[in-house]
Amino acid sequence: IPAQFSVLSKWTDSSIKWVLCQFQAGVSAYGSSTYYLKDTGAHTPSTSLILTDGTNSITVNTGPLLFTINKKQFNLFDEAWIDSKKIVSSSVENGLFVTDKNGKRYLFGTPTSVEIEESGPMRATIRLEGEHKQENGTATIFNYQIRLQAYAGKSYIRCFYTFIILDKHCPIYFDDLDISMKTQLALSGTRTFAIGGANDIVYSGQLTGTQSLYQTFDPINLKDSQNIRYTGTIGEGTRSSGWVDSSDTQMGLTVAVRDFWQFYPKKLSVSPDMINIGIYPEEFDYITLYSGDTKWREEYKIRSSRAKTHELLYYFHSGNHEQAKSNDIQKAFQKPLLATASPEWYCDSKAFGPLSPRDPVRFPFYESLVENEMKNEFVNREYNGGYYGMFNYGDCGENFGWSGNCWINLQYDGGYAGFLQYARTGNRSYFDYGASAARHLMDVDVNHNSGRVYRSSKDNHDNSPEYYHIINECLTNYYFLTGDSRSLEVAKEIGTWCTQAAKTNLDFFRRASERETAWHLMCLVSAYQATGDTYYLDSAKL
C-alpha cells in the first residue's frame, strides 16, 4: 500500500534510529489489522495529494477536497470546494477571533512565518505563526501557531491551533476574553444541524436559528462534573463527544474538537451560515483550577508565559451528517489508529535504551507495582474531577504537605514512564497516558520566553528559580512515536535553556545535588538524541 516515510532520528553511525511511516490503514471498528514493513527500494507512490505554493496563497488538492490558504491575510480556510461544489467563500469573518471585554477583536492577520513543513504523497503539513493583532489597529494580545494537515484522498483537515502567551502579554485575564474559531459556509436551501451529546447521543434537526452546546464544570458534584447545557431544550448530559455539523441537501461541514469535555470550558455553536467553536467562550468568567478534598477557585489569570494547543477536525463532506458518517469519523479522530510493534521488537531495537518486555513471572513485585501506580493515575483523574480542564488535563495533583494540594507539573516525567510501559507491554492505555502528559507539558508547564520548566505549584506556573524539576524525555519520545513537530520544538526550547543554564552556572552544577545535575544531563542528552545537534551534547560534557 502507498506510504510516506520521514527519518526522525539517527544513531551515531548515521543509520536510522526512528522513522515515521504514514499510511492509510483499513481497520474494523474496535479491531486490528496486521501490516508488514518491507524495503523494496526507493519508490514514491502516486496519489491525489497536490500542494501548490504561490506568492500570496497555498492551494491543496486532496482529490475530493480543494482548499486555499491566504498567506497575506490568513483566515484559516480562505476558500474550499468539496467534490467541486464551493462550500467556503473568502470572508474576513473566517478564522480565529479573540474579543476583549471592550469588544475589540484580534485576528490572525498577516503571518510572520509560513512554512510547508512536509509535502509528501500521503500527507501535507502547512505551518503558520504570527501574532493576534487588533482589527484595524496595531495592538497585539498573544501569539499563535497553526498546523494544517491534509491527506491524500480524504476530505478532512486536522488543525492544530496553539495560542502562545509570552511574558510581554501578561497578565491576561481569561474572564475578559472570548476565543472563537469561526467558519462561514456557502450553504443554501434547507439547512440541518447535528450536535454530539453525551453517551453517543446525536441531537439533530432542521436549522433555522442558532443551536449551541456548552461544556461546563461544577466541582460541587464530582459525579456530574463535566456538565453539558444546550440552548433550548434539545438535550442534557455530562460529557459531550464534542462535534457539530451544518449541512444543506448537497454538502456540509463537521467540526470536532479532540478531548472536548476534558478541555472544558468549551462551546459548539451552529447557525444557518456559520459554525463557531468556542475555544474559551465568553460565557465563562472563571474556572476551577483544582478540586479534591479541599476545593478552591481563582480567576483565570495568566501571570507568565504559557500556551495551549487545541486539535480540531474539519470534515468537509457531500450529503448530510448521516450520509457522511460524521459520528464515525469524529470517533476515529478522538482516538486515532496507532501502529504498534511487539514489545520484543521495541526492546531489541534499543531505541528506548536498555529495556525489557513485561515479565510478571520473573518480576511479579515490580510489574505489579508499576501497573498499580499507573492505574492510580487514571483513577485519580476521575476521583478528583479537577484533573480535567483546558490548562489541567494531562497533569495530576499531589498534596505535598508543606504547600498543600499542588499540580505536580509531571515531575518526574510520568509521561515518559507511560511511553516506556507502552513499549514494554504494547498496552495502548499507557501510550494515551503519555500522550496526554506530553500535550500538557509542551504547552502549560514551560515558560516559552525562556524554555524553563515550571515546578509544581497550585496554578501550574510557579516562577521560583530552581533546577531540579527539568524534564523533556516525554516530549522527545512523543515526537519519535507520532512525528508531532511541536513536541520537538518545545523539547529543543528546554534543551536550549539547560545549555544556557549550564554555561552561566557551571560552578553551581559542580557543587549541586545529584538530581539537579542529573535532570539537566538527561534533558541535554535527550535533545541531542532527537536532533543530532552537538550544541546540546557539548553542553552536557561541561
Secondary structure, 3 states (H helix, E strand, C coil): CCCEEEEEEECCCCCEEEEEEECCCCCCCCCCCCCCCCCCCCCCCCCCCEEEECCCEEEEECCCEEEEEECCCCCCCCEEEECCEEEECCCCCCEEEEECCCCCEEECCCCCEEEEEEECCCEEEEEEEEEEEECCCCCEEEEEEEEEEEECCCCEEEEEEEEEECHHHCCEEHHHCEEEEEEECCCCCCCEEEEECHHHCEEEEECCCCEEEEEEECCCCHHHCEEEEECCCCCEECCCCCEEEEECCCEEEEEEECCCHHHCCEEEEEECCEEEEEEECCCCCCEEEECCCCCEEECCEECCCEEEEEEEEEEEEECCCCCCCHHHHHHHHHCCCCCCCCHHHHHHHCCCCCCCCCCCCCCHHHHHHHHHHHHHHHHHHHHHCCCCCCCCCCCCEEECCCCCEEECCCCCCHHHHHHHHHHHHCCHHHHHHHHHHHHHHHHHCECCCCCCECECECCCCECCCCCCCCCCHHHHHHHHHHCCHHHHHHHHHHHHHHHHHHHHCHHHHHHCCHHHHHHHHHHHHHHHHHHCCHHHHHHHHC
